[in-house]
Amino acid sequence: MKRILLLLALLIFTISCGDVEKKSNKNDDLNNEVHRTWWKEAVIYQIYPRSFKDTDGDGIGDLKGIIEKLDYIESLGVNMVWLNPIYSSPNADNGYDISNYREIMDEFGTMEDFDLMLREMHKRDIKFVMDVVVNHSSDEHRWFQESRKSRDNPYRDYYHWWPAEKGKPNYRYSLFDPKGEAWKYDSITDAYYLHYFSQKQPDLNWENPKVRQEVYDIMKFWAEKGVDGFRLDAFQFVSKDTSFPPLPEGYEKEVIKYYGMGPNLHKYLKELNKEVLSQYDVFAVSEGAGSTFEDAHSLVDADRNELQMAYHFEGMDVGNSLDGYKLSEFKEVYTKWDSAFAEKGWLSIFLANHDVPRMVSKFGNDSPEFRKASSKMLNTFILSMRGTPYCYYGDELGMTNIGFENIEQYQDIVAKNGYEKTLNEGGDISEYMARLKFLSRDNGRTPMQWNDSEHAGFTDGTPWLPVNDNYKTVNVEAEEKDPNSCLNYFRKMVDLRMNYPVLVYGDYKLLFPDHKQVYAYTRELEGQKMLVLLNFSEQTANLELPDNLTLNKPLINNLEELVQEGSQIELQAYQAVIFDLK
Ligand code: GLC
């Protein structure tokens, strides 16, 4: 499990660019000292469509449900929405196994629903990011069905095949396979095909120019419809060393180096940028940032004209231990990534998504006493750092891990296959279950909690994944009424972010690096300076501010009181405060 999570966390990156003049990013202000752009100023709300709102009673969220909730989304103040994949899919991996890239998944609705959703978003000045999953397709995609028919099928080279007469291919680890093998033997043509993820997700062969053209055409199809951005799933894996040499000892520590970030990645990125990204006013964000800062820069530095944004996993990985994490490590990771990107390139900032547990359960404290304060504090962090914030649905309410006990309760392919693998290998199943309870992807996928009616108002049917028991108190309707709720605090914090460019573009400087409880930093831009103080602990924390910092009144405070005397500040458990500095 550890390995699976490590590998998952190490995943992916992506695209754009070209040697042609860029037409995208029309709002760029290149004369400004900081390179200002709409996608840097955005606050993105990520929706797991399966779990947001069901309107037809099948227990699965749908596009009509998202349309119904657009006023709510607008009320958050966010101005961009990213949806996990909504294409036709047999759902081996909840939509990350696509069988038709130009169709909407039946459970989610129709293309008409999509068009309406996009129009309604744009009416509200909300932009839309499409998830693009092209490292692999579903094995039920027509390309693969053809490809496996015969060795001379025109689609054969759309995938990576290894003829059995050459012997068994060199071992590759599969992230999602119960046996851990990424090569699957197929008797029809007496050959193995490659699947870095599950057997139902064969890897596409990007060496084949036809495959690349198919991808560009698909992206153009969606760009023509008016989508504003692309999130490139597992993209750093698309370029591989296709001689598939034996893996050296210790390869696990550098998975990306041996599995992805291959020799042709930048060639593909430039091509994709030229063909698609430069032709529309869109941005692309890559899942993953390679394994070094150099890799990350090679993907997103503006002068390379490849991708616009990436996300690294190092910050999120800090919280992967069941014994908690050290704030010093958390600060170190975020500070080092910020300084590496201070001059060039752009990253995302997030503490949760559909592949990890709930933010407050992992990085905060989900006990009844501290849930509210700590989730507000974490949202203060995300929304006051440099980088585009990605806020995961339900985190604005302080939704928590569901913490299943039995394997039968899990729906996620990673959880189920990992269980089987642990059994097959005679591993410690109780340790596996304990890790799963905390780290499982299903923790972050439970239905959105709208109100205190049955199934939290998510569905009239039976939800595909149970609703968290705390929905009676943690829900939108209840939080709307409470001025001190997580929800209302989130709105204030988004508003602050939107109104103060210093929070988007300002220089970041870490203060009190050795403080064990407090993460403190300043942001500074063109004469404006802010101080962010975050108590990451359940104990009171004391700080003496340096003489050169003179505080104005706090711009935001997640608790009602603030204990301050001159330069002495006493932060309560999980208190978060942002000051404007004189
Ligand atoms: C990415 C997605 C994850 C998916 C995997 C395979 O990591 O975020 O949910 O399972 O790619 O497509």
Boltz pocket constraint, residues with backbone or C-beta under 6 A from the ligand:
constraints:
  - pocket:
      binder: B
      contacts: [[A, 8], [A, 11], [A, 12], [A, 93], [A, 96], [A, 97], [A, 133], [A, 197], [A, 233], [A, 234], [A, 287], [A, 354], [A, 355]]
      max_distance: 6.0
